[in-house]
C-alpha cells in the first residue's frame, strides 16, 4: 500500500505541468472572470480581459510553432511560470502587460513600425502601393502640387489633434 501511494505521488510530480497547467490557465481564470463580471470594479475586468487576450496569443503561438516547441523540453514549465505570473493576483502580470505594452500601443498608434508591406498588383500586373501612387500623382500633377498635398494633409492632422485636445479639456 505504501509503494502504491509513493508511485502515485511520483506520477503526480512528473506530470505536474500537465495537471497544473489547465487549473492555472483555465479553471482559476474562469472563476475569477465570473467574479469580475459580477463585481462593480473595472480593475478586475481589465485584469481578466487582458489575461484572456494574452492566453489566446500564447495559444496561437503554440499552435503556430508546435513543431519547434516540442523540441524545447522546458517549454511546458516556462509556459506554466508565465501563466502563473499572468494569473496570480500577487503579480497581476496581465494588468502589467496591459499597462506597459497593450495600452501604449493603442494610445500611440503612429509609432507602429510596419516592417513589411507586400506590394499588390493591379489587374494589369503593375504594382499598386503607396510609392507607386505617389509617383503617379507627381507625374500627373507635378512636384509642387504633391508638396502642397502633403502640407494640407499635415495641417489637417495638426488641426484634428488640436480639436481632440480642446474637446477633452472643454475649451
C-alpha positions as CSV (number, residue, x, y, z in Angstrom):
1,X,0.0,0.0,0.0
2,X,2.9,2.4,0.8
3,X,4.6,1.9,-2.5
4,X,1.3,2.5,-4.3
5,X,1.0,5.9,-2.7
6,X,4.6,6.6,-3.5
7,X,4.1,5.7,-7.1
8,X,1.0,7.9,-7.3
9,X,3.0,10.8,-5.8
10,X,5.8,10.3,-8.4
11,X,3.3,10.3,-11.2
12,X,1.7,13.5,-10.0
13,X,5.1,15.2,-9.6
14,X,6.3,14.0,-13.0
15,X,3.1,15.3,-14.7
16,X,2.8,18.5,-12.5
17,X,2.8,20.8,-15.6
18,X,0.2,18.7,-17.3
19,X,-2.1,18.8,-14.2
20,X,-1.4,22.3,-13.0
21,X,-1.5,23.9,-16.5
22,X,-5.2,23.7,-17.0
23,X,-6.0,24.6,-13.4
24,X,-3.8,27.7,-13.5
25,X,-4.5,28.8,-17.1
26,X,-8.3,27.9,-17.4
27,X,-10.1,26.9,-14.2
28,X,-8.9,29.7,-11.9
29,X,-9.2,32.4,-14.6
30,X,-12.7,31.2,-15.4
31,X,-13.7,31.5,-11.8
32,X,-12.0,34.9,-11.4
33,X,-13.6,36.2,-14.6
34,X,-17.1,35.3,-13.4
35,X,-16.3,37.1,-10.2
36,X,-15.1,40.1,-12.1
37,X,-18.2,40.2,-14.2
38,X,-20.3,40.3,-11.1
39,X,-18.3,43.0,-9.4
40,X,-18.6,46.7,-10.0
41,X,-14.9,47.3,-10.2
42,X,-13.4,47.9,-13.7
43,X,-9.9,47.0,-12.4
44,X,-10.6,43.3,-12.2
45,X,-12.4,43.4,-15.6
46,X,-9.2,44.8,-17.1
47,X,-7.1,42.2,-15.5
48,X,-9.1,39.3,-16.8
49,X,-9.9,40.6,-20.2
50,X,-6.2,41.2,-20.7
51,X,-5.5,37.8,-19.4
52,X,-7.8,36.1,-21.9
53,X,-6.3,38.1,-24.8
54,X,-2.8,37.1,-23.7
55,X,-3.9,33.5,-23.2
56,X,-5.3,33.5,-26.8
57,X,-2.0,34.9,-28.1
58,X,0.0,32.2,-26.3
59,X,-2.3,29.5,-27.7
60,X,-1.9,30.9,-31.2
61,X,1.9,31.0,-30.7
62,X,1.8,27.3,-29.6
63,X,-0.4,26.3,-32.5
64,X,1.9,28.1,-35.0
65,X,5.2,26.9,-33.6
66,X,4.3,23.5,-32.1
67,X,6.9,21.6,-34.2
68,X,9.6,23.8,-32.7
69,X,8.2,23.9,-29.2
70,X,8.1,20.1,-29.0
71,X,11.9,20.1,-29.2
72,X,12.2,22.5,-26.3
73,X,11.8,20.4,-23.1
74,X,11.4,23.3,-20.7
75,X,8.5,24.9,-22.7
76,X,5.7,23.4,-20.6
77,X,7.4,24.7,-17.5
78,X,8.2,28.1,-18.9
79,X,4.6,28.4,-20.1
80,X,3.3,27.4,-16.6
81,X,5.5,30.0,-14.9
82,X,4.4,32.7,-17.4
83,X,0.8,31.8,-16.9
84,X,1.2,31.9,-13.1
85,X,2.7,35.4,-13.4
86,X,-0.2,36.5,-15.6
87,X,-2.9,35.0,-13.4
88,X,-1.9,35.2,-9.8
89,X,-3.2,38.3,-8.0
90,X,0.1,38.8,-6.2
91,X,1.8,39.6,-9.5
92,X,-1.1,40.8,-11.7
93,X,1.1,40.2,-14.8
94,X,-1.8,40.6,-17.2
95,X,-2.5,44.0,-15.9
96,X,1.2,44.8,-16.1
97,X,1.4,43.7,-19.7
98,X,-1.7,45.8,-20.5
99,X,-0.4,49.0,-18.8
100,X,3.1,48.7,-20.3
101,X,2.6,47.2,-23.7
102,X,-1.0,47.0,-24.9
103,X,-2.3,50.4,-23.7
104,X,0.7,52.5,-25.1
105,X,0.4,50.6,-28.4
106,X,-3.3,51.6,-28.8
107,X,-2.9,55.2,-27.4
108,X,0.0,56.0,-29.6
109,X,-0.7,54.1,-32.9
110,X,1.5,56.4,-35.1
111,X,4.7,54.9,-33.5
112,X,3.9,51.5,-35.0
113,X,6.6,50.3,-37.4
114,X,5.5,48.2,-40.3
115,X,8.4,46.0,-41.3
116,X,7.0,44.6,-44.5
117,X,4.1,45.7,-46.7
118,X,3.7,43.4,-49.7
119,X,3.1,45.1,-53.0
120,X,-0.2,44.4,-54.5
121,X,-0.5,44.2,-58.2
122,X,-3.5,45.6,-60.1
123,X,-5.2,43.7,-63.0
124,X,-2.5,44.9,-65.5
125,X,0.3,43.4,-63.4
126,X,1.6,46.8,-62.2
127,X,2.5,47.2,-58.5
128,X,-0.2,49.1,-56.6
129,X,1.3,50.6,-53.4
130,X,1.8,54.0,-51.8
131,X,5.1,54.7,-53.6
132,X,3.6,53.9,-57.0
133,X,0.6,56.1,-56.2
134,X,2.9,59.0,-55.2
135,X,5.0,58.6,-58.3
136,X,1.8,58.6,-60.5
137,X,0.4,61.7,-58.7
138,X,3.8,63.6,-59.3
139,X,3.8,62.6,-62.9
140,X,0.2,63.8,-63.4
141,X,0.2,66.9,-61.2
142,X,3.9,67.9,-60.7
143,X,6.2,68.0,-57.7
144,X,4.9,71.4,-56.3
145,X,1.3,70.1,-56.2
146,X,2.4,67.0,-54.4
147,X,4.2,69.1,-51.8
148,X,1.0,71.2,-51.4
149,X,-1.0,68.0,-50.9
150,X,1.4,66.8,-48.2
151,X,1.3,70.3,-46.5
152,X,-2.5,70.3,-46.5
153,X,-2.6,66.8,-45.0
154,X,-0.1,67.8,-42.3
155,X,-2.1,70.9,-41.4
156,X,-5.3,68.9,-41.3
157,X,-3.7,66.3,-39.0
158,X,-2.5,69.1,-36.6
159,X,-5.9,70.7,-36.6
160,X,-7.6,67.4,-35.8
161,X,-5.2,66.8,-33.0
162,X,-5.9,70.3,-31.5
163,X,-9.6,69.7,-31.8
164,X,-9.4,66.5,-29.9
165,X,-7.2,68.2,-27.3
166,X,-9.6,71.1,-26.9
167,X,-12.7,68.9,-26.6
168,X,-11.2,66.7,-24.0
169,X,-10.5,69.7,-21.7
170,X,-13.6,71.7,-22.5
171,X,-12.1,74.7,-24.4
